[in-house]
Amino acid sequence: MIYMTKHIFAWRYRPGTSIGWRKHSNCFLNDGKYCFIRTARTCKSYRGSDLMNFIGNLLWIVFGGLILSVIWMLIGLLLCITIIGIPFGVQCFKIAGFVLWPFGRDCIPGGFGVMGAFGNVIWILICGISLCLSHLVCGAILCITIIGIPFGLQHFKMAKLSLIPFGAEIIKK
């Protein structure tokens, strides 16, 4: 990731020269000579967390994430058959993408208008409570073991999204 910030320690790479740390007053995307990438301290930890997120996502897919994602997609396809169910099907597709690759991403609920609030109320009455409770139970069961804690935390994020999907944003951490 490339940031445009002021007064940071930036990773400096100039082709043909050595790589080193240097304090810069302004960091530009690319001035023709230098490329400035993330801050000095977070550069290494960012690469490490990306690797751990990737490994976590692979384990998640192998141990049930792919099946959950396919189920959410099929439910979305069934809901999209009717015109009234299309907005609910779109939310199922959003949840399916999040369920397939949850590590390194987070959902932020909110940001919906009147129709989003109406859609959330209908969603909660039809299937939101049961989906939220199922993710909470799975998360609690997985959090009993130390190895299952990261997967349990992902289920807690999915519980939040499955309760109120309209207006929720899925962002990268």
PENOR-V419326 format. One record per pair of residues at least 24 apart in sequence whose C-alpha atoms are under 10 Angstrom apart, sorted by the first residue. I is the first residue (numbers start at 1). J is the second residue. Records with the same first field share a line. If there is no record, write none. Layout:
I = J  J
This chain:
1 = 36  37  38  39  43  46
2 = 27  28  29  30  35  36  37  38  39
3 = 27  28  29  36  37  38  39
4 = 28  29  36  37  38
5 = 29  36  38  39
8 = 38  39  40
9 = 36  37  38  39  40  41
10 = 35  36  37  38  39  40  41  42  43
11 = 35  36  37  38  39  40  41  43
12 = 36  37  38  40
13 = 37
49 = 103  104
50 = 103  104
52 = 103  104
53 = 101  102  103  104  105
54 = 101  102  103  104
55 = 103
56 = 101  102  103  104  150  151
57 = 99  100  101  102  103  104  151
58 = 100  101  103
59 = 151
60 = 99  100  101  102  103  150  151  154
61 = 99  100  101  102
63 = 151
64 = 99  100
65 = 96  98  99  100  101  102
66 = 96  99  100  101
67 = 96  99  100
68 = 95  96  99  100
69 = 93  94  95  96  97  98  99  100  101
70 = 96  97  99  100
71 = 96
72 = 96  97  99  100
73 = 97
87 = 116  119  166
88 = 119  120  122  123  165  166
90 = 165  166
91 = 123  161  162  164  165  166  167  168
92 = 162  165
94 = 161  165  166  168  169  170
95 = 158  161  162  165  170
97 = 170
98 = 154  157  158  161  170  171
99 = 154  155  157  158
101 = 154
102 = 151  154  155  157  158  170  172
103 = 150  151  153  154  172  173
104 = 154  171  172  173
105 = 154  157  170  171  172  173
106 = 154  157  158  161  169  170  171  172  173
107 = 157  158  160  161  165  168  169  170  171  172  173
108 = 157  160  161  165  167  168  169  170  171
109 = 160  161  163  164  165  166  167  168  169  170
110 = 164  165  166  167  168  169
111 = 166  167  168  169
112 = 165  166  167  168
113 = 166  167
115 = 166  167
116 = 164  165  166  167  168
117 = 164  165  166  167
118 = 166
119 = 164  165  166  167
120 = 162  163  164  165  166  167
121 = 163  164  166
123 = 162  163  164  165  166
124 = 162  163  164  165
125 = 163
127 = 162  163
128 = 159  160  161  162  163  164  165
129 = 159  162  163  164
130 = 159  162  163
131 = 158  159  160  161  162  163
132 = 156  157  158  159  160  161  162  163  164
133 = 159  162  163
134 = 158  159  162
135 = 159  160  162  163
136 = 160
